[in-house]
């Protein structure tokens, strides 16, 4: 089920541009269908995944290849 688009990410009550495994726990704000809500349609403990398009992967390869770790590439693939 698609639940929304990430609008912001916070760590320690401060907005950050990205979160990585080393960031620890983060909070995300999702925009999308207001009828979908945490606790009703999904739980805090549910695993959320991103939908990554082929175009997005190509841009990552072209512009950010050196910034993405081998583990992250394995996850993307």
VMD Tcl script that draws the C-alpha trace (Angstrom):
set ca {
  {0.00 0.00 0.00}
  {1.39 3.42 -0.90}
  {1.02 5.64 2.16}
  {2.57 8.92 1.07}
  {5.62 10.94 0.20}
  {8.36 11.87 2.68}
  {8.08 15.61 3.32}
  {10.67 15.91 6.08}
  {13.04 13.88 8.27}
  {14.07 14.73 11.84}
  {16.74 13.40 14.18}
  {16.93 14.70 17.74}
  {14.16 17.23 16.94}
  {16.25 18.80 14.15}
  {15.41 18.60 10.44}
  {17.95 16.69 8.38}
  {18.26 16.24 4.61}
  {18.82 12.49 4.65}
  {18.89 9.54 7.01}
  {21.28 6.64 6.87}
  {21.60 3.55 9.01}
  {24.15 5.37 11.20}
  {21.58 8.13 11.87}
  {19.79 5.85 14.33}
  {16.11 6.50 14.94}
  {14.49 9.26 12.92}
  {11.01 10.70 12.57}
  {9.49 11.20 9.14}
  {6.61 13.38 8.08}
  {4.55 11.92 5.27}
  {2.29 13.83 2.93}
  {-0.40 12.16 0.94}
  {-3.88 10.83 1.53}
  {-5.14 12.36 4.80}
  {-7.36 9.27 5.30}
  {-4.25 7.13 5.88}
  {-2.99 7.39 9.44}
  {-0.34 5.89 11.67}
  {-1.80 3.45 14.16}
  {-4.81 2.72 11.95}
  {-3.36 1.82 8.55}
  {0.21 1.08 9.63}
  {2.12 0.86 12.91}
  {5.36 2.48 14.08}
  {6.93 -0.95 14.04}
  {6.00 -1.68 10.40}
  {8.80 -1.67 7.85}
  {8.42 1.13 5.31}
  {10.15 1.02 1.95}
  {10.68 3.62 -0.75}
  {9.54 3.23 -4.31}
  {12.58 4.06 -6.44}
  {12.07 4.53 -10.17}
  {14.56 3.48 -12.83}
  {15.07 7.19 -13.59}
  {15.95 7.87 -9.92}
  {18.46 5.02 -9.91}
  {20.07 6.39 -13.09}
  {20.38 9.85 -11.50}
  {21.93 8.30 -8.37}
  {24.48 6.50 -10.54}
  {25.29 9.60 -12.56}
  {25.45 12.25 -9.84}
  {25.90 10.49 -6.49}
  {27.75 7.25 -7.23}
  {30.57 8.02 -4.75}
  {28.15 9.03 -1.97}
  {26.21 5.74 -1.95}
  {27.84 2.90 -0.02}
  {28.11 -0.67 -1.32}
  {25.49 -1.75 1.23}
  {23.14 0.97 0.00}
  {23.67 -0.06 -3.65}
  {22.84 -3.64 -2.67}
  {19.60 -2.41 -1.08}
  {18.73 -0.33 -4.14}
  {19.34 -3.23 -6.49}
}
mol new
graphics top color blue
foreach p $ca { graphics top sphere $p radius 0.5 }
foreach p [lrange $ca 0 end-1] q [lrange $ca 1 end] { graphics top cylinder $p $q radius 0.2 }
display resetview
